Amino acid sequence: MSGMGSPVHLREPLPEPVPAEGCDVCGALAEQRARAHAAGDWSKVTDCNVELRRHPHP
């Protein structure tokens, strides 16, 4: 055995979440995400996407 572990299987990335219309929090996160995209800060883009997915709406 070469010392390598089991292969890693990645799934397709999730589509970017769409901010809820009229929600100030979602709007702010979408703006942050757009600035992060423009700057090439993919970690921040991912963070914004996670926050958008977790932000509750009735």
PDBQT receptor file of N, H, CA, C and O in Angstrom, charges set to zero:
ATOM      1  N   MET A   1       0.857  -1.179   0.000  1.00  0.00    +0.000 N 
ATOM      2  CA  MET A   1       0.000   0.000   0.000  1.00  0.00    +0.000 C 
ATOM      3  C   MET A   1       0.894   1.230   0.000  1.00  0.00    +0.000 C 
ATOM      4  O   MET A   1       1.937   1.250   0.653  1.00  0.00    +0.000 OA
ATOM      5  N   SER A   2       0.485   2.245  -0.728  1.00  0.00    +0.000 N 
ATOM      6  H   SER A   2      -0.363   2.229  -1.259  1.00  0.00    +0.000 HD
ATOM      7  CA  SER A   2       1.310   3.438  -0.887  1.00  0.00    +0.000 C 
ATOM      8  C   SER A   2       1.112   4.457   0.225  1.00  0.00    +0.000 C 
ATOM      9  O   SER A   2       1.738   5.516   0.184  1.00  0.00    +0.000 OA
ATOM     10  N   GLY A   3       0.283   4.189   1.200  1.00  0.00    +0.000 N 
ATOM     11  H   GLY A   3      -0.226   3.329   1.233  1.00  0.00    +0.000 HD
ATOM     12  CA  GLY A   3       0.054   5.128   2.285  1.00  0.00    +0.000 C 
ATOM     13  C   GLY A   3      -1.048   6.134   1.998  1.00  0.00    +0.000 C 
ATOM     14  O   GLY A   3      -1.341   6.986   2.837  1.00  0.00    +0.000 OA
ATOM     15  N   MET A   4      -1.654   6.049   0.839  1.00  0.00    +0.000 N 
ATOM     16  H   MET A   4      -1.416   5.357   0.157  1.00  0.00    +0.000 HD
ATOM     17  CA  MET A   4      -2.748   6.970   0.497  1.00  0.00    +0.000 C 
ATOM     18  C   MET A   4      -4.045   6.430   1.083  1.00  0.00    +0.000 C 
ATOM     19  O   MET A   4      -4.274   5.221   1.102  1.00  0.00    +0.000 OA
ATOM     20  N   GLY A   5      -4.877   7.324   1.553  1.00  0.00    +0.000 N 
ATOM     21  H   GLY A   5      -4.691   8.307   1.537  1.00  0.00    +0.000 HD
ATOM     22  CA  GLY A   5      -6.163   6.927   2.113  1.00  0.00    +0.000 C 
ATOM     23  C   GLY A   5      -7.173   6.636   1.018  1.00  0.00    +0.000 C 
ATOM     24  O   GLY A   5      -6.828   6.514  -0.158  1.00  0.00    +0.000 OA
ATOM     25  N   SER A   6      -8.405   6.529   1.425  1.00  0.00    +0.000 N 
ATOM     26  H   SER A   6      -8.684   6.628   2.380  1.00  0.00    +0.000 HD
ATOM     27  CA  SER A   6      -9.487   6.295   0.483  1.00  0.00    +0.000 C 
ATOM     28  C   SER A   6      -9.658   7.504  -0.433  1.00  0.00    +0.000 C 
ATOM     29  O   SER A   6      -9.339   8.623  -0.032  1.00  0.00    +0.000 OA
ATOM     30  N   PRO A   7     -10.149   7.307  -1.641  1.00  0.00    +0.000 N 
ATOM     31  CA  PRO A   7     -10.362   8.440  -2.536  1.00  0.00    +0.000 C 
ATOM     32  C   PRO A   7     -11.457   9.367  -2.001  1.00  0.00    +0.000 C 
ATOM     33  O   PRO A   7     -12.380   8.934  -1.311  1.00  0.00    +0.000 OA
ATOM     34  N   VAL A   8     -11.331  10.618  -2.329  1.00  0.00    +0.000 N 
ATOM     35  H   VAL A   8     -10.581  10.970  -2.889  1.00  0.00    +0.000 HD
ATOM     36  CA  VAL A   8     -12.312  11.617  -1.920  1.00  0.00    +0.000 C 
ATOM     37  C   VAL A   8     -13.281  11.823  -3.082  1.00  0.00    +0.000 C 
ATOM     38  O   VAL A   8     -12.859  11.992  -4.226  1.00  0.00    +0.000 OA
ATOM     39  N   HIS A   9     -14.556  11.809  -2.789  1.00  0.00    +0.000 N 
ATOM     40  H   HIS A   9     -14.899  11.672  -1.859  1.00  0.00    +0.000 HD
ATOM     41  CA  HIS A   9     -15.578  12.019  -3.807  1.00  0.00    +0.000 C 
ATOM     42  C   HIS A   9     -16.311  13.316  -3.497  1.00  0.00    +0.000 C 
ATOM     43  O   HIS A   9     -16.970  13.431  -2.464  1.00  0.00    +0.000 OA
ATOM     44  N   LEU A  10     -16.197  14.278  -4.382  1.00  0.00    +0.000 N 
ATOM     45  H   LEU A  10     -15.661  14.184  -5.221  1.00  0.00    +0.000 HD
ATOM     46  CA  LEU A  10     -16.855  15.564  -4.196  1.00  0.00    +0.000 C 
ATOM     47  C   LEU A  10     -18.114  15.614  -5.039  1.00  0.00    +0.000 C 
ATOM     48  O   LEU A  10     -18.167  15.046  -6.130  1.00  0.00    +0.000 OA
ATOM     49  N   ARG A  11     -19.123  16.295  -4.530  1.00  0.00    +0.000 N 
ATOM     50  H   ARG A  11     -19.080  16.756  -3.644  1.00  0.00    +0.000 HD
ATOM     51  CA  ARG A  11     -20.356  16.453  -5.302  1.00  0.00    +0.000 C 
ATOM     52  C   ARG A  11     -20.292  17.772  -6.066  1.00  0.00    +0.000 C 
ATOM     53  O   ARG A  11     -19.402  18.593  -5.842  1.00  0.00    +0.000 OA
ATOM     54  N   GLU A  12     -21.225  17.956  -6.947  1.00  0.00    +0.000 N 
ATOM     55  H   GLU A  12     -21.948  17.289  -7.130  1.00  0.00    +0.000 HD
ATOM     56  CA  GLU A  12     -21.332  19.207  -7.688  1.00  0.00    +0.000 C 
ATOM     57  C   GLU A  12     -21.596  20.341  -6.717  1.00  0.00    +0.000 C 
ATOM     58  O   GLU A  12     -22.337  20.158  -5.751  1.00  0.00    +0.000 OA
ATOM     59  N   PRO A  13     -21.009  21.511  -6.947  1.00  0.00    +0.000 N 
ATOM     60  CA  PRO A  13     -21.275  22.629  -6.039  1.00  0.00    +0.000 C 
ATOM     61  C   PRO A  13     -22.740  23.060  -6.109  1.00  0.00    +0.000 C 
ATOM     62  O   PRO A  13     -23.385  22.948  -7.152  1.00  0.00    +0.000 OA
ATOM     63  N   LEU A  14     -23.245  23.549  -4.993  1.00  0.00    +0.000 N 
ATOM     64  H   LEU A  14     -22.721  23.640  -4.147  1.00  0.00    +0.000 HD
ATOM     65  CA  LEU A  14     -24.619  24.052  -4.953  1.00  0.00    +0.000 C 
ATOM     66  C   LEU A  14     -24.701  25.364  -5.724  1.00  0.00    +0.000 C 
ATOM     67  O   LEU A  14     -23.730  26.119  -5.753  1.00  0.00    +0.000 OA
ATOM     68  N   PRO A  15     -25.838  25.648  -6.347  1.00  0.00    +0.000 N 
ATOM     69  CA  PRO A  15     -25.995  26.960  -6.993  1.00  0.00    +0.000 C 
ATOM     70  C   PRO A  15     -26.031  28.051  -5.928  1.00  0.00    +0.000 C 
ATOM     71  O   PRO A  15     -26.414  27.808  -4.783  1.00  0.00    +0.000 OA
ATOM     72  N   GLU A  16     -25.630  29.244  -6.320  1.00  0.00    +0.000 N 
ATOM     73  H   GLU A  16     -25.319  29.442  -7.250  1.00  0.00    +0.000 HD
ATOM     74  CA  GLU A  16     -25.665  30.350  -5.363  1.00  0.00    +0.000 C 
ATOM     75  C   GLU A  16     -27.110  30.637  -4.962  1.00  0.00    +0.000 C 
ATOM     76  O   GLU A  16     -28.001  30.674  -5.811  1.00  0.00    +0.000 OA
ATOM     77  N   PRO A  17     -27.337  30.840  -3.665  1.00  0.00    +0.000 N 
ATOM     78  CA  PRO A  17     -28.694  31.138  -3.220  1.00  0.00    +0.000 C 
ATOM     79  C   PRO A  17     -29.140  32.519  -3.693  1.00  0.00    +0.000 C 
ATOM     80  O   PRO A  17     -28.334  33.440  -3.822  1.00  0.00    +0.000 OA
ATOM     81  N   VAL A  18     -30.419  32.636  -3.943  1.00  0.00    +0.000 N 
ATOM     82  H   VAL A  18     -31.074  31.888  -3.838  1.00  0.00    +0.000 HD
ATOM     83  CA  VAL A  18     -31.003  33.912  -4.367  1.00  0.00    +0.000 C 
ATOM     84  C   VAL A  18     -31.488  34.645  -3.116  1.00  0.00    +0.000 C 
ATOM     85  O   VAL A  18     -32.237  34.079  -2.319  1.00  0.00    +0.000 OA
ATOM     86  N   PRO A  19     -31.067  35.902  -2.938  1.00  0.00    +0.000 N 
ATOM     87  CA  PRO A  19     -31.526  36.637  -1.753  1.00  0.00    +0.000 C 
ATOM     88  C   PRO A  19     -33.034  36.871  -1.793  1.00  0.00    +0.000 C 
ATOM     89  O   PRO A  19     -33.605  37.094  -2.860  1.00  0.00    +0.000 OA
ATOM     90  N   ALA A  20     -33.672  36.821  -0.629  1.00  0.00    +0.000 N 
ATOM     91  H   ALA A  20     -33.208  36.640   0.238  1.00  0.00    +0.000 HD
ATOM     92  CA  ALA A  20     -35.108  37.070  -0.555  1.00  0.00    +0.000 C 
ATOM     93  C   ALA A  20     -35.388  38.534  -0.882  1.00  0.00    +0.000 C 
ATOM     94  O   ALA A  20     -34.711  39.438  -0.393  1.00  0.00    +0.000 OA
ATOM     95  N   GLU A  21     -36.377  38.740  -1.702  1.00  0.00    +0.000 N 
ATOM     96  H   GLU A  21     -36.927  38.006  -2.100  1.00  0.00    +0.000 HD
ATOM     97  CA  GLU A  21     -36.753  40.098  -2.112  1.00  0.00    +0.000 C 
ATOM     98  C   GLU A  21     -37.262  40.887  -0.910  1.00  0.00    +0.000 C 
ATOM     99  O   GLU A  21     -38.094  40.401  -0.143  1.00  0.00    +0.000 OA
ATOM    100  N   GLY A  22     -36.757  42.100  -0.755  1.00  0.00    +0.000 N 
ATOM    101  H   GLY A  22     -36.081  42.494  -1.377  1.00  0.00    +0.000 HD
ATOM    102  CA  GLY A  22     -37.213  42.981   0.304  1.00  0.00    +0.000 C 
ATOM    103  C   GLY A  22     -36.561  42.750   1.659  1.00  0.00    +0.000 C 
ATOM    104  O   GLY A  22     -36.892  43.441   2.622  1.00  0.00    +0.000 OA
ATOM    105  N   CYS A  23     -35.644  41.795   1.754  1.00  0.00    +0.000 N 
ATOM    106  H   CYS A  23     -35.375  41.234   0.971  1.00  0.00    +0.000 HD
ATOM    107  CA  CYS A  23     -34.974  41.504   3.021  1.00  0.00    +0.000 C 
ATOM    108  C   CYS A  23     -33.652  42.276   3.057  1.00  0.00    +0.000 C 
ATOM    109  O   CYS A  23     -32.780  42.062   2.215  1.00  0.00    +0.000 OA
ATOM    110  N   ASP A  24     -33.511  43.169   4.031  1.00  0.00    +0.000 N 
ATOM    111  H   ASP A  24     -34.219  43.343   4.715  1.00  0.00    +0.000 HD
ATOM    112  CA  ASP A  24     -32.295  43.975   4.151  1.00  0.00    +0.000 C 
ATOM    113  C   ASP A  24     -31.062  43.119   4.422  1.00  0.00    +0.000 C 
ATOM    114  O   ASP A  24     -29.985  43.394   3.893  1.00  0.00    +0.000 OA
ATOM    115  N   VAL A  25     -31.215  42.084   5.242  1.00  0.00    +0.000 N 
ATOM    116  H   VAL A  25     -32.090  41.861   5.672  1.00  0.00    +0.000 HD
ATOM    117  CA  VAL A  25     -30.079  41.215   5.564  1.00  0.00    +0.000 C 
ATOM    118  C   VAL A  25     -29.616  40.478   4.304  1.00  0.00    +0.000 C 
ATOM    119  O   VAL A  25     -28.421  40.429   4.013  1.00  0.00    +0.000 OA
ATOM    120  N   CYS A  26     -30.547  39.918   3.577  1.00  0.00    +0.000 N 
ATOM    121  H   CYS A  26     -31.517  39.957   3.813  1.00  0.00    +0.000 HD
ATOM    122  CA  CYS A  26     -30.203  39.214   2.339  1.00  0.00    +0.000 C 
ATOM    123  C   CYS A  26     -29.566  40.169   1.327  1.00  0.00    +0.000 C 
ATOM    124  O   CYS A  26     -28.614  39.809   0.636  1.00  0.00    +0.000 OA
ATOM    125  N   GLY A  27     -30.096  41.375   1.250  1.00  0.00    +0.000 N 
ATOM    126  H   GLY A  27     -30.870  41.667   1.812  1.00  0.00    +0.000 HD
ATOM    127  CA  GLY A  27     -29.541  42.359   0.333  1.00  0.00    +0.000 C 
ATOM    128  C   GLY A  27     -28.109  42.713   0.686  1.00  0.00    +0.000 C 
ATOM    129  O   GLY A  27     -27.260  42.826  -0.198  1.00  0.00    +0.000 OA
ATOM    130  N   ALA A  28     -27.832  42.889   1.976  1.00  0.00    +0.000 N 
ATOM    131  H   ALA A  28     -28.521  42.797   2.694  1.00  0.00    +0.000 HD
ATOM    132  CA  ALA A  28     -26.468  43.206   2.417  1.00  0.00    +0.000 C 
ATOM    133  C   ALA A  28     -25.519  42.046   2.131  1.00  0.00    +0.000 C 
ATOM    134  O   ALA A  28     -24.385  42.257   1.702  1.00  0.00    +0.000 OA
ATOM    135  N   LEU A  29     -25.984  40.822   2.370  1.00  0.00    +0.000 N 
ATOM    136  H   LEU A  29     -26.906  40.650   2.718  1.00  0.00    +0.000 HD
ATOM    137  CA  LEU A  29     -25.145  39.656   2.083  1.00  0.00    +0.000 C 
ATOM    138  C   LEU A  29     -24.880  39.523   0.586  1.00  0.00    +0.000 C 
ATOM    139  O   LEU A  29     -23.773  39.165   0.184  1.00  0.00    +0.000 OA
ATOM    140  N   ALA A  30     -25.876  39.807  -0.232  1.00  0.00    +0.000 N 
ATOM    141  H   ALA A  30     -26.775  40.099   0.095  1.00  0.00    +0.000 HD
ATOM    142  CA  ALA A  30     -25.688  39.737  -1.681  1.00  0.00    +0.000 C 
ATOM    143  C   ALA A  30     -24.674  40.784  -2.148  1.00  0.00    +0.000 C 
ATOM    144  O   ALA A  30     -23.874  40.516  -3.044  1.00  0.00    +0.000 OA
ATOM    145  N   GLU A  31     -24.705  41.977  -1.542  1.00  0.00    +0.000 N 
ATOM    146  H   GLU A  31     -25.355  42.195  -0.813  1.00  0.00    +0.000 HD
ATOM    147  CA  GLU A  31     -23.723  43.014  -1.887  1.00  0.00    +0.000 C 
ATOM    148  C   GLU A  31     -22.322  42.583  -1.472  1.00  0.00    +0.000 C 
ATOM    149  O   GLU A  31     -21.371  42.753  -2.236  1.00  0.00    +0.000 OA
ATOM    150  N   GLN A  32     -22.186  42.031  -0.280  1.00  0.00    +0.000 N 
ATOM    151  H   GLN A  32     -22.958  41.893   0.340  1.00  0.00    +0.000 HD
ATOM    152  CA  GLN A  32     -20.876  41.538   0.175  1.00  0.00    +0.000 C 
ATOM    153  C   GLN A  32     -20.366  40.446  -0.756  1.00  0.00    +0.000 C 
ATOM    154  O   GLN A  32     -19.183  40.404  -1.094  1.00  0.00    +0.000 OA
ATOM    155  N   ARG A  33     -21.267  39.569  -1.162  1.00  0.00    +0.000 N 
ATOM    156  H   ARG A  33     -22.228  39.603  -0.888  1.00  0.00    +0.000 HD
ATOM    157  CA  ARG A  33     -20.885  38.475  -2.058  1.00  0.00    +0.000 C 
ATOM    158  C   ARG A  33     -20.422  39.010  -3.404  1.00  0.00    +0.000 C 
ATOM    159  O   ARG A  33     -19.445  38.516  -3.967  1.00  0.00    +0.000 OA
ATOM    160  N   ALA A  34     -21.113  40.011  -3.922  1.00  0.00    +0.000 N 
ATOM    161  H   ALA A  34     -21.907  40.413  -3.465  1.00  0.00    +0.000 HD
ATOM    162  CA  ALA A  34     -20.727  40.600  -5.207  1.00  0.00    +0.000 C 
ATOM    163  C   ALA A  34     -19.337  41.249  -5.119  1.00  0.00    +0.000 C 
ATOM    164  O   ALA A  34     -18.525  41.112  -6.034  1.00  0.00    +0.000 OA
ATOM    165  N   ARG A  35     -19.070  41.959  -4.003  1.00  0.00    +0.000 N 
ATOM    166  H   ARG A  35     -19.729  42.070  -3.260  1.00  0.00    +0.000 HD
ATOM    167  CA  ARG A  35     -17.741  42.563  -3.825  1.00  0.00    +0.000 C 
ATOM    168  C   ARG A  35     -16.664  41.479  -3.703  1.00  0.00    +0.000 C 
ATOM    169  O   ARG A  35     -15.563  41.625  -4.234  1.00  0.00    +0.000 OA
ATOM    170  N   ALA A  36     -16.991  40.401  -3.004  1.00  0.00    +0.000 N 
ATOM    171  H   ALA A  36     -17.885  40.283  -2.572  1.00  0.00    +0.000 HD
ATOM    172  CA  ALA A  36     -16.038  39.300  -2.851  1.00  0.00    +0.000 C 
ATOM    173  C   ALA A  36     -15.759  38.639  -4.199  1.00  0.00    +0.000 C 
ATOM    174  O   ALA A  36     -14.615  38.300  -4.502  1.00  0.00    +0.000 OA
ATOM    175  N   HIS A  37     -16.804  38.455  -5.009  1.00  0.00    +0.000 N 
ATOM    176  H   HIS A  37     -17.734  38.730  -4.763  1.00  0.00    +0.000 HD
ATOM    177  CA  HIS A  37     -16.624  37.915  -6.371  1.00  0.00    +0.000 C 
ATOM    178  C   HIS A  37     -15.656  38.787  -7.145  1.00  0.00    +0.000 C 
ATOM    179  O   HIS A  37     -14.707  38.292  -7.754  1.00  0.00    +0.000 OA
ATOM    180  N   ALA A  38     -15.898  40.082  -7.118  1.00  0.00    +0.000 N 
ATOM    181  H   ALA A  38     -16.669  40.485  -6.623  1.00  0.00    +0.000 HD
ATOM    182  CA  ALA A  38     -15.072  41.025  -7.888  1.00  0.00    +0.000 C 
ATOM    183  C   ALA A  38     -13.618  41.001  -7.425  1.00  0.00    +0.000 C 
ATOM    184  O   ALA A  38     -12.703  41.197  -8.225  1.00  0.00    +0.000 OA
ATOM    185  N   ALA A  39     -13.409  40.761  -6.136  1.00  0.00    +0.000 N 
ATOM    186  H   ALA A  39     -14.152  40.601  -5.486  1.00  0.00    +0.000 HD
ATOM    187  CA  ALA A  39     -12.052  40.740  -5.584  1.00  0.00    +0.000 C 
ATOM    188  C   ALA A  39     -11.393  39.364  -5.684  1.00  0.00    +0.000 C 
ATOM    189  O   ALA A  39     -10.208  39.213  -5.387  1.00  0.00    +0.000 OA
ATOM    190  N   GLY A  40     -12.168  38.364  -6.105  1.00  0.00    +0.000 N 
ATOM    191  H   GLY A  40     -13.131  38.487  -6.346  1.00  0.00    +0.000 HD
ATOM    192  CA  GLY A  40     -11.631  37.009  -6.186  1.00  0.00    +0.000 C 
ATOM    193  C   GLY A  40     -11.485  36.345  -4.828  1.00  0.00    +0.000 C 
ATOM    194  O   GLY A  40     -10.695  35.414  -4.672  1.00  0.00    +0.000 OA
ATOM    195  N   ASP A  41     -12.239  36.817  -3.844  1.00  0.00    +0.000 N 
ATOM    196  H   ASP A  41     -12.880  37.574  -3.970  1.00  0.00    +0.000 HD
ATOM    197  CA  ASP A  41     -12.194  36.265  -2.490  1.00  0.00    +0.000 C 
ATOM    198  C   ASP A  41     -13.234  35.155  -2.373  1.00  0.00    +0.000 C 
ATOM    199  O   ASP A  41     -14.340  35.375  -1.882  1.00  0.00    +0.000 OA
ATOM    200  N   TRP A  42     -12.864  33.958  -2.830  1.00  0.00    +0.000 N 
ATOM    201  H   TRP A  42     -11.965  33.779  -3.229  1.00  0.00    +0.000 HD
ATOM    202  CA  TRP A  42     -13.827  32.854  -2.917  1.00  0.00    +0.000 C 
ATOM    203  C   TRP A  42     -14.231  32.335  -1.547  1.00  0.00    +0.000 C 
ATOM    204  O   TRP A  42     -15.321  31.784  -1.391  1.00  0.00    +0.000 OA
ATOM    205  N   SER A  43     -13.374  32.504  -0.562  1.00  0.00    +0.000 N 
ATOM    206  H   SER A  43     -12.489  32.952  -0.689  1.00  0.00    +0.000 HD
ATOM    207  CA  SER A  43     -13.741  32.121   0.803  1.00  0.00    +0.000 C 
ATOM    208  C   SER A  43     -14.893  32.988   1.302  1.00  0.00    +0.000 C 
ATOM    209  O   SER A  43     -15.844  32.479   1.894  1.00  0.00    +0.000 OA
ATOM    210  N   LYS A  44     -14.808  34.291   1.063  1.00  0.00    +0.000 N 
ATOM    211  H   LYS A  44     -14.035  34.704   0.582  1.00  0.00    +0.000 HD
ATOM    212  CA  LYS A  44     -15.871  35.218   1.477  1.00  0.00    +0.000 C 
ATOM    213  C   LYS A  44     -17.151  34.937   0.686  1.00  0.00    +0.000 C 
ATOM    214  O   LYS A  44     -18.247  35.001   1.242  1.00  0.00    +0.000 OA
ATOM    215  N   VAL A  45     -17.020  34.631  -0.590  1.00  0.00    +0.000 N 
ATOM    216  H   VAL A  45     -16.130  34.579  -1.041  1.00  0.00    +0.000 HD
ATOM    217  CA  VAL A  45     -18.200  34.279  -1.403  1.00  0.00    +0.000 C 
ATOM    218  C   VAL A  45     -18.912  33.084  -0.770  1.00  0.00    +0.000 C 
ATOM    219  O   VAL A  45     -20.133  33.086  -0.621  1.00  0.00    +0.000 OA
ATOM    220  N   THR A  46     -18.139  32.072  -0.405  1.00  0.00    +0.000 N 
ATOM    221  H   THR A  46     -17.146  32.071  -0.526  1.00  0.00    +0.000 HD
ATOM    222  CA  THR A  46     -18.712  30.880   0.218  1.00  0.00    +0.000 C 
ATOM    223  C   THR A  46     -19.372  31.214   1.547  1.00  0.00    +0.000 C 
ATOM    224  O   THR A  46     -20.466  30.732   1.840  1.00  0.00    +0.000 OA
ATOM    225  N   ASP A  47     -18.706  32.044   2.356  1.00  0.00    +0.000 N 
ATOM    226  H   ASP A  47     -17.817  32.436   2.118  1.00  0.00    +0.000 HD
ATOM    227  CA  ASP A  47     -19.287  32.451   3.640  1.00  0.00    +0.000 C 
ATOM    228  C   ASP A  47     -20.631  33.149   3.444  1.00  0.00    +0.000 C 
ATOM    229  O   ASP A  47     -21.592  32.862   4.158  1.00  0.00    +0.000 OA
ATOM    230  N   CYS A  48     -20.699  34.058   2.486  1.00  0.00    +0.000 N 
ATOM    231  H   CYS A  48     -19.918  34.291   1.906  1.00  0.00    +0.000 HD
ATOM    232  CA  CYS A  48     -21.954  34.773   2.207  1.00  0.00    +0.000 C 
ATOM    233  C   CYS A  48     -23.037  33.807   1.748  1.00  0.00    +0.000 C 
ATOM    234  O   CYS A  48     -24.191  33.926   2.161  1.00  0.00    +0.000 OA
ATOM    235  N   ASN A  49     -22.674  32.849   0.895  1.00  0.00    +0.000 N 
ATOM    236  H   ASN A  49     -21.737  32.752   0.559  1.00  0.00    +0.000 HD
ATOM    237  CA  ASN A  49     -23.653  31.871   0.429  1.00  0.00    +0.000 C 
ATOM    238  C   ASN A  49     -24.204  31.040   1.578  1.00  0.00    +0.000 C 
ATOM    239  O   ASN A  49     -25.402  30.763   1.627  1.00  0.00    +0.000 OA
ATOM    240  N   VAL A  50     -23.332  30.639   2.507  1.00  0.00    +0.000 N 
ATOM    241  H   VAL A  50     -22.359  30.864   2.468  1.00  0.00    +0.000 HD
ATOM    242  CA  VAL A  50     -23.782  29.862   3.664  1.00  0.00    +0.000 C 
ATOM    243  C   VAL A  50     -24.736  30.702   4.508  1.00  0.00    +0.000 C 
ATOM    244  O   VAL A  50     -25.782  30.215   4.936  1.00  0.00    +0.000 OA
ATOM    245  N   GLU A  51     -24.378  31.961   4.749  1.00  0.00    +0.000 N 
ATOM    246  H   GLU A  51     -23.528  32.358   4.402  1.00  0.00    +0.000 HD
ATOM    247  CA  GLU A  51     -25.250  32.830   5.551  1.00  0.00    +0.000 C 
ATOM    248  C   GLU A  51     -26.590  33.052   4.865  1.00  0.00    +0.000 C 
ATOM    249  O   GLU A  51     -27.629  33.063   5.526  1.00  0.00    +0.000 OA
ATOM    250  N   LEU A  52     -26.579  33.227   3.555  1.00  0.00    +0.000 N 
ATOM    251  H   LEU A  52     -25.735  33.218   3.018  1.00  0.00    +0.000 HD
ATOM    252  CA  LEU A  52     -27.841  33.410   2.826  1.00  0.00    +0.000 C 
ATOM    253  C   LEU A  52     -28.724  32.173   2.947  1.00  0.00    +0.000 C 
ATOM    254  O   LEU A  52     -29.936  32.289   3.128  1.00  0.00    +0.000 OA
ATOM    255  N   ARG A  53     -28.123  30.996   2.849  1.00  0.00    +0.000 N 
ATOM    256  H   ARG A  53     -27.138  30.902   2.702  1.00  0.00    +0.000 HD
ATOM    257  CA  ARG A  53     -28.912  29.766   2.959  1.00  0.00    +0.000 C 
ATOM    258  C   ARG A  53     -29.496  29.586   4.359  1.00  0.00    +0.000 C 
ATOM    259  O   ARG A  53     -30.588  29.041   4.515  1.00  0.00    +0.000 OA
ATOM    260  N   ARG A  54     -28.772  30.041   5.367  1.00  0.00    +0.000 N 
ATOM    261  H   ARG A  54     -27.885  30.484   5.240  1.00  0.00    +0.000 HD
ATOM    262  CA  ARG A  54     -29.226  29.858   6.754  1.00  0.00    +0.000 C 
ATOM    263  C   ARG A  54     -30.123  30.967   7.256  1.00  0.00    +0.000 C 
ATOM    264  O   ARG A  54     -30.753  30.815   8.302  1.00  0.00    +0.000 OA
ATOM    265  N   HIS A  55     -30.200  32.078   6.543  1.00  0.00    +0.000 N 
ATOM    266  H   HIS A  55     -29.688  32.201   5.693  1.00  0.00    +0.000 HD
ATOM    267  CA  HIS A  55     -31.016  33.199   7.009  1.00  0.00    +0.000 C 
ATOM    268  C   HIS A  55     -32.504  32.827   6.907  1.00  0.00    +0.000 C 
ATOM    269  O   HIS A  55     -32.996  32.504   5.826  1.00  0.00    +0.000 OA
ATOM    270  N   PRO A  56     -33.201  32.875   8.029  1.00  0.00    +0.000 N 
ATOM    271  CA  PRO A  56     -34.604  32.418   8.033  1.00  0.00    +0.000 C 
ATOM    272  C   PRO A  56     -35.567  33.434   7.422  1.00  0.00    +0.000 C 
ATOM    273  O   PRO A  56     -35.391  34.646   7.546  1.00  0.00    +0.000 OA
ATOM    274  N   HIS A  57     -36.570  32.906   6.771  1.00  0.00    +0.000 N 
ATOM    275  H   HIS A  57     -36.713  31.922   6.670  1.00  0.00    +0.000 HD
ATOM    276  CA  HIS A  57     -37.686  33.712   6.251  1.00  0.00    +0.000 C 
ATOM    277  C   HIS A  57     -38.984  32.983   6.540  1.00  0.00    +0.000 C 
ATOM    278  O   HIS A  57     -39.051  31.757   6.440  1.00  0.00    +0.000 OA
ATOM    279  N   PRO A  58     -39.998  33.724   6.893  1.00  0.00    +0.000 N 
ATOM    280  CA  PRO A  58     -41.283  33.052   7.171  1.00  0.00    +0.000 C 
ATOM    281  C   PRO A  58     -41.917  32.447   5.935  1.00  0.00    +0.000 C 
ATOM    282  O   PRO A  58     -42.993  31.855   6.021  1.00  0.00    +0.000 OA
TER     283      PRO A  58
